[in-house]
C-alpha cells in the first residue's frame, strides 16, 4: 500500500494505491521485501526456504587409523 498527500494554499491532493499478491509456496513470508523506484517500478523479493536436504545434512568427522 502506498499513500501520497500534497497540501497547497487552495487545494489538497491525496493518492492511495493498494494491491495484493499471492506469494509462491516455499518462500519465507516474514522476509519479504519491496522497493518502489522513482520511475514507479515495484520490485518484490522473497527468499526461498532452505531445502530439507540442506537442513538435514550433518558433518561426520572421519578418523584415520594406521
mmCIF file as gemmi writes it, N, C-alpha and C atoms, coordinates in Angstrom:
data_model
loop_
_atom_site.group_PDB
_atom_site.id
_atom_site.type_symbol
_atom_site.label_atom_id
_atom_site.label_alt_id
_atom_site.label_comp_id
_atom_site.label_asym_id
_atom_site.label_entity_id
_atom_site.label_seq_id
_atom_site.pdbx_PDB_ins_code
_atom_site.Cartn_x
_atom_site.Cartn_y
_atom_site.Cartn_z
_atom_site.occupancy
_atom_site.B_iso_or_equiv
_atom_site.pdbx_formal_charge
_atom_site.auth_seq_id
_atom_site.auth_asym_id
_atom_site.pdbx_PDB_model_num
ATOM 1 N N . UNK Axp A 1 ? 0.852 -1.173 0 1 0 ? 1 A 1
ATOM 2 C CA . UNK Axp A 1 ? 0 0 0 1 0 ? 1 A 1
ATOM 3 C C . UNK Axp A 1 ? 0.898 1.235 0 1 0 ? 1 A 1
ATOM 4 N N . UNK Axp A 2 ? 0.514 2.209 -0.791 1 0 ? 2 A 1
ATOM 5 C CA . UNK Axp A 2 ? 1.257 3.468 -0.856 1 0 ? 2 A 1
ATOM 6 C C . UNK Axp A 2 ? 0.277 4.623 -0.739 1 0 ? 2 A 1
ATOM 7 N N . UNK Axp A 3 ? 0.725 5.705 -0.142 1 0 ? 3 A 1
ATOM 8 C CA . UNK Axp A 3 ? -0.131 6.871 0.029 1 0 ? 3 A 1
ATOM 9 C C . UNK Axp A 3 ? 0.701 8.122 -0.173 1 0 ? 3 A 1
ATOM 10 N N . UNK Axp A 4 ? 0.124 9.094 -0.882 1 0 ? 4 A 1
ATOM 11 C CA . UNK Axp A 4 ? 0.816 10.349 -1.168 1 0 ? 4 A 1
ATOM 12 C C . UNK Axp A 4 ? -0.168 11.496 -0.947 1 0 ? 4 A 1
ATOM 13 N N . UNK Axp A 5 ? 0.268 12.525 -0.241 1 0 ? 5 A 1
ATOM 14 C CA . UNK Axp A 5 ? -0.59 13.688 0.004 1 0 ? 5 A 1
ATOM 15 C C . UNK Axp A 5 ? 0.192 14.963 -0.267 1 0 ? 5 A 1
ATOM 16 N N . UNK Axp A 6 ? -0.482 15.92 -0.868 1 0 ? 6 A 1
ATOM 17 C CA . UNK Axp A 6 ? 0.098 17.244 -1.112 1 0 ? 6 A 1
ATOM 18 C C . UNK Axp A 6 ? -0.886 18.295 -0.632 1 0 ? 6 A 1
ATOM 19 N N . UNK Axp A 7 ? -0.364 19.303 0.04 1 0 ? 7 A 1
ATOM 20 C CA . UNK Axp A 7 ? -1.209 20.401 0.503 1 0 ? 7 A 1
ATOM 21 C C . UNK Axp A 7 ? -0.668 21.693 -0.086 1 0 ? 7 A 1
ATOM 22 N N . UNK Axp A 8 ? -1.571 22.493 -0.597 1 0 ? 8 A 1
ATOM 23 C CA . UNK Axp A 8 ? -1.216 23.816 -1.113 1 0 ? 8 A 1
ATOM 24 C C . UNK Axp A 8 ? -2.192 24.827 -0.518 1 0 ? 8 A 1
ATOM 25 N N . UNK Axp A 9 ? -1.994 26.082 -0.83 1 0 ? 9 A 1
ATOM 26 C CA . UNK Axp A 9 ? -2.846 27.134 -0.264 1 0 ? 9 A 1
ATOM 27 C C . UNK Axp A 9 ? -4.321 26.924 -0.57 1 0 ? 9 A 1
ATOM 28 N N . UNK Axp A 10 ? -4.627 26.557 -1.81 1 0 ? 10 A 1
ATOM 29 C CA . UNK Axp A 10 ? -6.038 26.495 -2.201 1 0 ? 10 A 1
ATOM 30 C C . UNK Axp A 10 ? -6.545 25.086 -2.51 1 0 ? 10 A 1
ATOM 31 N N . UNK Axp A 11 ? -5.713 24.047 -2.338 1 0 ? 11 A 1
ATOM 32 C CA . UNK Axp A 11 ? -6.201 22.696 -2.62 1 0 ? 11 A 1
ATOM 33 C C . UNK Axp A 11 ? -5.42 21.64 -1.828 1 0 ? 11 A 1
ATOM 34 N N . UNK Axp A 12 ? -5.99 20.435 -1.83 1 0 ? 12 A 1
ATOM 35 C CA . UNK Axp A 12 ? -5.389 19.289 -1.157 1 0 ? 12 A 1
ATOM 36 C C . UNK Axp A 12 ? -5.47 18.104 -2.111 1 0 ? 12 A 1
ATOM 37 N N . UNK Axp A 13 ? -4.37 17.401 -2.32 1 0 ? 13 A 1
ATOM 38 C CA . UNK Axp A 13 ? -4.322 16.266 -3.233 1 0 ? 13 A 1
ATOM 39 C C . UNK Axp A 13 ? -3.906 15.024 -2.45 1 0 ? 13 A 1
ATOM 40 N N . UNK Axp A 14 ? -4.682 13.953 -2.604 1 0 ? 14 A 1
ATOM 41 C CA . UNK Axp A 14 ? -4.379 12.705 -1.917 1 0 ? 14 A 1
ATOM 42 C C . UNK Axp A 14 ? -4.497 11.553 -2.909 1 0 ? 14 A 1
ATOM 43 N N . UNK Axp A 15 ? -3.476 10.675 -2.925 1 0 ? 15 A 1
ATOM 44 C CA . UNK Axp A 15 ? -3.489 9.495 -3.787 1 0 ? 15 A 1
ATOM 45 C C . UNK Axp A 15 ? -3.169 8.284 -2.925 1 0 ? 15 A 1
ATOM 46 N N . UNK Axp A 16 ? -3.854 7.187 -3.218 1 0 ? 16 A 1
ATOM 47 C CA . UNK Axp A 16 ? -3.614 5.966 -2.466 1 0 ? 16 A 1
ATOM 48 C C . UNK Axp A 16 ? -3.697 4.781 -3.418 1 0 ? 16 A 1
ATOM 49 N N . UNK Axp A 17 ? -2.803 3.817 -3.233 1 0 ? 17 A 1
ATOM 50 C CA . UNK Axp A 17 ? -2.741 2.648 -4.098 1 0 ? 17 A 1
ATOM 51 C C . UNK Axp A 17 ? -2.573 1.406 -3.227 1 0 ? 17 A 1
ATOM 52 N N . UNK Axp A 18 ? -3.342 0.373 -3.532 1 0 ? 18 A 1
ATOM 53 C CA . UNK Axp A 18 ? -3.235 -0.876 -2.787 1 0 ? 18 A 1
ATOM 54 C C . UNK Axp A 18 ? -3.4 -2.04 -3.755 1 0 ? 18 A 1
ATOM 55 N N . UNK Axp A 19 ? -2.535 -3.052 -3.617 1 0 ? 19 A 1
ATOM 56 C CA . UNK Axp A 19 ? -2.634 -4.239 -4.463 1 0 ? 19 A 1
ATOM 57 C C . UNK Axp A 19 ? -2.125 -5.438 -3.679 1 0 ? 19 A 1
ATOM 58 N N . UNK Axp A 20 ? -2.755 -6.594 -3.885 1 0 ? 20 A 1
ATOM 59 C CA . UNK Axp A 20 ? -2.368 -7.805 -3.167 1 0 ? 20 A 1
ATOM 60 C C . UNK Axp A 20 ? -1.776 -8.812 -4.145 1 0 ? 20 A 1
ATOM 61 N N . UNK Axp A 21 ? -0.748 -9.515 -3.691 1 0 ? 21 A 1
ATOM 62 C CA . UNK Axp A 21 ? -0.093 -10.548 -4.483 1 0 ? 21 A 1
ATOM 63 C C . UNK Axp A 21 ? -0.058 -11.837 -3.669 1 0 ? 21 A 1
ATOM 64 N N . UNK Axp A 22 ? -0.166 -12.961 -4.348 1 0 ? 22 A 1
ATOM 65 C CA . UNK Axp A 22 ? -0.041 -14.255 -3.698 1 0 ? 22 A 1
ATOM 66 C C . UNK Axp A 22 ? 1.412 -14.69 -3.784 1 0 ? 22 A 1
ATOM 67 N N . UNK Axp A 23 ? 1.986 -15.026 -2.647 1 0 ? 23 A 1
ATOM 68 C CA . UNK Axp A 23 ? 3.376 -15.471 -2.625 1 0 ? 23 A 1
ATOM 69 C C . UNK Axp A 23 ? 3.457 -16.926 -3.063 1 0 ? 23 A 1
ATOM 70 N N . UNK Axp A 24 ? 4.508 -17.28 -3.772 1 0 ? 24 A 1
ATOM 71 C CA . UNK Axp A 24 ? 4.663 -18.684 -4.17 1 0 ? 24 A 1
ATOM 72 C C . UNK Axp A 24 ? 4.97 -19.56 -2.96 1 0 ? 24 A 1
ATOM 73 N N . UNK Axp A 25 ? 4.628 -20.843 -3.077 1 0 ? 25 A 1
ATOM 74 C CA . UNK Axp A 25 ? 4.937 -21.774 -1.991 1 0 ? 25 A 1
ATOM 75 C C . UNK Axp A 25 ? 6.448 -21.907 -1.86 1 0 ? 25 A 1
ATOM 76 N N . UNK Axp A 26 ? 6.897 -22.115 -0.657 1 0 ? 26 A 1
ATOM 77 C CA . UNK Axp A 26 ? 8.316 -22.337 -0.43 1 0 ? 26 A 1
ATOM 78 C C . UNK Axp A 26 ? 9.115 -21.076 -0.187 1 0 ? 26 A 1
ATOM 79 N N . UNK Axp A 27 ? 8.456 -19.936 -0.005 1 0 ? 27 A 1
ATOM 80 C CA . UNK Axp A 27 ? 9.213 -18.717 0.298 1 0 ? 27 A 1
ATOM 81 C C . UNK Axp A 27 ? 9.007 -18.344 1.766 1 0 ? 27 A 1
ATOM 82 N N . UNK Axp A 28 ? 9.93 -17.577 2.288 1 0 ? 28 A 1
ATOM 83 C CA . UNK Axp A 28 ? 9.859 -17.146 3.682 1 0 ? 28 A 1
ATOM 84 C C . UNK Axp A 28 ? 9.102 -15.82 3.742 1 0 ? 28 A 1
ATOM 85 N N . UNK Axp A 29 ? 7.813 -15.893 4.06 1 0 ? 29 A 1
ATOM 86 C CA . UNK Axp A 29 ? 6.936 -14.72 4.015 1 0 ? 29 A 1
ATOM 87 C C . UNK Axp A 29 ? 7.387 -13.608 4.955 1 0 ? 29 A 1
ATOM 88 N N . UNK Axp A 30 ? 7.975 -13.96 6.082 1 0 ? 30 A 1
ATOM 89 C CA . UNK Axp A 30 ? 8.39 -12.932 7.046 1 0 ? 30 A 1
ATOM 90 C C . UNK Axp A 30 ? 9.648 -12.18 6.589 1 0 ? 30 A 1
ATOM 91 N N . UNK Axp A 31 ? 10.271 -12.623 5.496 1 0 ? 31 A 1
ATOM 92 C CA . UNK Axp A 31 ? 11.465 -11.952 4.981 1 0 ? 31 A 1
ATOM 93 C C . UNK Axp A 31 ? 11.218 -11.236 3.649 1 0 ? 31 A 1
ATOM 94 N N . UNK Axp A 32 ? 9.954 -11.052 3.279 1 0 ? 32 A 1
ATOM 95 C CA . UNK Axp A 32 ? 9.621 -10.377 2.021 1 0 ? 32 A 1
ATOM 96 C C . UNK Axp A 32 ? 10.022 -8.91 2.102 1 0 ? 32 A 1
ATOM 97 N N . UNK Axp A 33 ? 10.608 -8.408 1.013 1 0 ? 33 A 1
ATOM 98 C CA . UNK Axp A 33 ? 10.986 -7.002 0.93 1 0 ? 33 A 1
ATOM 99 C C . UNK Axp A 33 ? 10.426 -6.417 -0.359 1 0 ? 33 A 1
ATOM 100 N N . UNK Axp A 34 ? 10.076 -5.144 -0.33 1 0 ? 34 A 1
ATOM 101 C CA . UNK Axp A 34 ? 9.597 -4.472 -1.536 1 0 ? 34 A 1
ATOM 102 C C . UNK Axp A 34 ? 10.295 -3.126 -1.673 1 0 ? 34 A 1
ATOM 103 N N . UNK Axp A 35 ? 10.454 -2.706 -2.926 1 0 ? 35 A 1
ATOM 104 C CA . UNK Axp A 35 ? 11.127 -1.449 -3.214 1 0 ? 35 A 1
ATOM 105 C C . UNK Axp A 35 ? 10.434 -0.797 -4.409 1 0 ? 35 A 1
ATOM 106 N N . UNK Axp A 36 ? 10.025 0.444 -4.254 1 0 ? 36 A 1
ATOM 107 C CA . UNK Axp A 36 ? 9.395 1.2 -5.332 1 0 ? 36 A 1
ATOM 108 C C . UNK Axp A 36 ? 10.392 2.224 -5.837 1 0 ? 36 A 1
ATOM 109 N N . UNK Axp A 37 ? 10.763 2.108 -7.123 1 0 ? 37 A 1
ATOM 110 C CA . UNK Axp A 37 ? 11.749 3.027 -7.695 1 0 ? 37 A 1
ATOM 111 C C . UNK Axp A 37 ? 11.101 4.369 -8.017 1 0 ? 37 A 1
ATOM 112 N N . UNK Axp A 38 ? 11.927 5.349 -8.308 1 0 ? 38 A 1
ATOM 113 C CA . UNK Axp A 38 ? 11.441 6.696 -8.62 1 0 ? 38 A 1
ATOM 114 C C . UNK Axp A 38 ? 10.573 6.702 -9.876 1 0 ? 38 A 1
ATOM 115 N N . UNK Axp A 39 ? 10.826 5.761 -10.803 1 0 ? 39 A 1
ATOM 116 C CA . UNK Axp A 39 ? 10.021 5.721 -12.027 1 0 ? 39 A 1
ATOM 117 C C . UNK Axp A 39 ? 8.828 4.77 -11.92 1 0 ? 39 A 1
ATOM 118 N N . UNK Axp A 40 ? 8.51 4.307 -10.711 1 0 ? 40 A 1
ATOM 119 C CA . UNK Axp A 40 ? 7.283 3.555 -10.472 1 0 ? 40 A 1
ATOM 120 C C . UNK Axp A 40 ? 7.38 2.049 -10.62 1 0 ? 40 A 1
ATOM 121 N N . UNK Axp A 41 ? 8.583 1.484 -10.681 1 0 ? 41 A 1
ATOM 122 C CA . UNK Axp A 41 ? 8.739 0.037 -10.797 1 0 ? 41 A 1
ATOM 123 C C . UNK Axp A 41 ? 8.799 -0.569 -9.394 1 0 ? 41 A 1
ATOM 124 N N . UNK Axp A 42 ? 7.888 -1.494 -9.128 1 0 ? 42 A 1
ATOM 125 C CA . UNK Axp A 42 ? 7.836 -2.161 -7.83 1 0 ? 42 A 1
ATOM 126 C C . UNK Axp A 42 ? 8.582 -3.486 -7.921 1 0 ? 42 A 1
ATOM 127 N N . UNK Axp A 43 ? 9.571 -3.683 -7.065 1 0 ? 43 A 1
ATOM 128 C CA . UNK Axp A 43 ? 10.349 -4.916 -7.018 1 0 ? 43 A 1
ATOM 129 C C . UNK Axp A 43 ? 10.066 -5.599 -5.685 1 0 ? 43 A 1
ATOM 130 N N . UNK Axp A 44 ? 9.573 -6.836 -5.751 1 0 ? 44 A 1
ATOM 131 C CA . UNK Axp A 44 ? 9.267 -7.614 -4.557 1 0 ? 44 A 1
ATOM 132 C C . UNK Axp A 44 ? 10.193 -8.822 -4.541 1 0 ? 44 A 1
ATOM 133 N N . UNK Axp A 45 ? 10.903 -9.023 -3.431 1 0 ? 45 A 1
ATOM 134 C CA . UNK Axp A 45 ? 11.792 -10.177 -3.309 1 0 ? 45 A 1
ATOM 135 C C . UNK Axp A 45 ? 11.395 -10.99 -2.085 1 0 ? 45 A 1
ATOM 136 N N . UNK Axp A 46 ? 11.422 -12.311 -2.251 1 0 ? 46 A 1
ATOM 137 C CA . UNK Axp A 46 ? 11.095 -13.233 -1.162 1 0 ? 46 A 1
ATOM 138 C C . UNK Axp A 46 ? 12.06 -14.405 -1.242 1 0 ? 46 A 1
ATOM 139 N N . UNK Axp A 47 ? 12.924 -14.569 -0.24 1 0 ? 47 A 1
ATOM 140 C CA . UNK Axp A 47 ? 13.879 -15.676 -0.296 1 0 ? 47 A 1
ATOM 141 C C . UNK Axp A 47 ? 13.185 -17.028 -0.14 1 0 ? 47 A 1
ATOM 142 N N . UNK Axp A 48 ? 13.776 -18.042 -0.765 1 0 ? 48 A 1
ATOM 143 C CA . UNK Axp A 48 ? 13.24 -19.397 -0.652 1 0 ? 48 A 1
ATOM 144 C C . UNK Axp A 48 ? 13.614 -19.994 0.698 1 0 ? 48 A 1
ATOM 145 N N . UNK Axp A 49 ? 12.746 -20.875 1.193 1 0 ? 49 A 1
ATOM 146 C CA . UNK Axp A 49 ? 13.065 -21.622 2.406 1 0 ? 49 A 1
ATOM 147 C C . UNK Axp A 49 ? 14.165 -22.618 2.056 1 0 ? 49 A 1
ATOM 148 N N . UNK Axp A 50 ? 15.049 -22.92 3.012 1 0 ? 50 A 1
ATOM 149 C CA . UNK Axp A 50 ? 16.085 -23.915 2.721 1 0 ? 50 A 1
ATOM 150 C C . UNK Axp A 50 ? 15.459 -25.278 2.444 1 0 ? 50 A 1
ATOM 151 N N . UNK Axp A 51 ? 16.049 -26.014 1.518 1 0 ? 51 A 1
ATOM 152 C CA . UNK Axp A 51 ? 15.508 -27.336 1.209 1 0 ? 51 A 1
ATOM 153 C C . UNK Axp A 51 ? 15.774 -28.282 2.376 1 0 ? 51 A 1
ATOM 154 N N . UNK Axp A 52 ? 15.012 -29.356 2.443 1 0 ? 52 A 1
ATOM 155 C CA . UNK Axp A 52 ? 15.169 -30.314 3.539 1 0 ? 52 A 1
ATOM 156 C C . UNK Axp A 52 ? 16.555 -30.943 3.528 1 0 ? 52 A 1
ATOM 157 N N . UNK Axp A 53 ? 17.141 -31.118 2.359 1 0 ? 53 A 1
ATOM 158 C CA . UNK Axp A 53 ? 18.473 -31.707 2.281 1 0 ? 53 A 1
ATOM 159 C C . UNK Axp A 53 ? 19.491 -30.813 2.983 1 0 ? 53 A 1
ATOM 160 N N . UNK Axp A 54 ? 19.354 -29.51 2.844 1 0 ? 54 A 1
ATOM 161 C CA . UNK Axp A 54 ? 20.276 -28.592 3.492 1 0 ? 54 A 1
ATOM 162 C C . UNK Axp A 54 ? 20.101 -28.616 5.009 1 0 ? 54 A 1
ATOM 163 N N . UNK Axp A 55 ? 18.892 -28.741 5.478 1 0 ? 55 A 1
ATOM 164 C CA . UNK Axp A 55 ? 18.616 -28.727 6.913 1 0 ? 55 A 1
ATOM 165 C C . UNK Axp A 55 ? 19.088 -30.023 7.56 1 0 ? 55 A 1
ATOM 166 N N . UNK Axp A 56 ? 18.919 -31.159 6.872 1 0 ? 56 A 1
ATOM 167 C CA . UNK Axp A 56 ? 19.233 -32.457 7.444 1 0 ? 56 A 1
ATOM 168 C C . UNK Axp A 56 ? 20.71 -32.827 7.342 1 0 ? 56 A 1
ATOM 169 N N . UNK Axp A 57 ? 21.496 -32.136 6.56 1 0 ? 57 A 1
ATOM 170 C CA . UNK Axp A 57 ? 22.894 -32.525 6.391 1 0 ? 57 A 1
ATOM 171 C C . UNK Axp A 57 ? 23.67 -32.309 7.684 1 0 ? 57 A 1
ATOM 172 N N . UNK Axp A 58 ? 24.533 -33.263 7.982 1 0 ? 58 A 1
ATOM 173 C CA . UNK Axp A 58 ? 25.336 -33.229 9.199 1 0 ? 58 A 1
ATOM 174 C C . UNK Axp A 58 ? 26.774 -33.6 8.854 1 0 ? 58 A 1
ATOM 175 N N . UNK Axp A 59 ? 27.716 -32.868 9.401 1 0 ? 59 A 1
ATOM 176 C CA . UNK Axp A 59 ? 29.125 -33.186 9.193 1 0 ? 59 A 1
ATOM 177 C C . UNK Axp A 59 ? 29.517 -34.322 10.128 1 0 ? 59 A 1
ATOM 178 N N . UNK Axp A 60 ? 30.128 -35.356 9.571 1 0 ? 60 A 1
ATOM 179 C CA . UNK Axp A 60 ? 30.562 -36.503 10.363 1 0 ? 60 A 1
ATOM 180 C C . UNK Axp A 60 ? 32.084 -36.562 10.297 1 0 ? 60 A 1
ATOM 181 N N . UNK Axp A 61 ? 32.754 -36.446 11.451 1 0 ? 61 A 1
ATOM 182 C CA . UNK Axp A 61 ? 34.215 -36.496 11.429 1 0 ? 61 A 1
ATOM 183 C C . UNK Axp A 61 ? 34.707 -37.899 11.077 1 0 ? 61 A 1
ATOM 184 N N . UNK Axp A 62 ? 35.769 -37.954 10.304 1 0 ? 62 A 1
ATOM 185 C CA . UNK Axp A 62 ? 36.357 -39.231 9.901 1 0 ? 62 A 1
ATOM 186 C C . UNK Axp A 62 ? 37.734 -39.342 10.548 1 0 ? 62 A 1
ATOM 187 N N . UNK Axp A 63 ? 37.957 -40.439 11.234 1 0 ? 63 A 1
ATOM 188 C CA . UNK Axp A 63 ? 39.27 -40.658 11.846 1 0 ? 63 A 1
ATOM 189 C C . UNK Axp A 63 ? 40.055 -41.649 11.003 1 0 ? 63 A 1
ATOM 190 N N . UNK Axp A 64 ? 41.359 -41.525 11.05 1 0 ? 64 A 1
ATOM 191 C CA . UNK Axp A 64 ? 42.235 -42.381 10.264 1 0 ? 64 A 1
ATOM 192 C C . UNK Axp A 64 ? 43.138 -43.155 11.211 1 0 ? 64 A 1
ATOM 193 N N . UNK Axp A 65 ? 43.135 -44.467 11.092 1 0 ? 65 A 1
ATOM 194 C CA . UNK Axp A 65 ? 43.974 -45.308 11.939 1 0 ? 65 A 1
ATOM 195 C C . UNK Axp A 65 ? 45.059 -45.954 11.091 1 0 ? 65 A 1
ATOM 196 N N . UNK Axp A 66 ? 46.294 -45.904 11.576 1 0 ? 66 A 1
ATOM 197 C CA . UNK Axp A 66 ? 47.421 -46.507 10.849 1 0 ? 66 A 1
ATOM 198 C C . UNK Axp A 66 ? 47.569 -47.963 11.189 1 0 ? 66 A 1
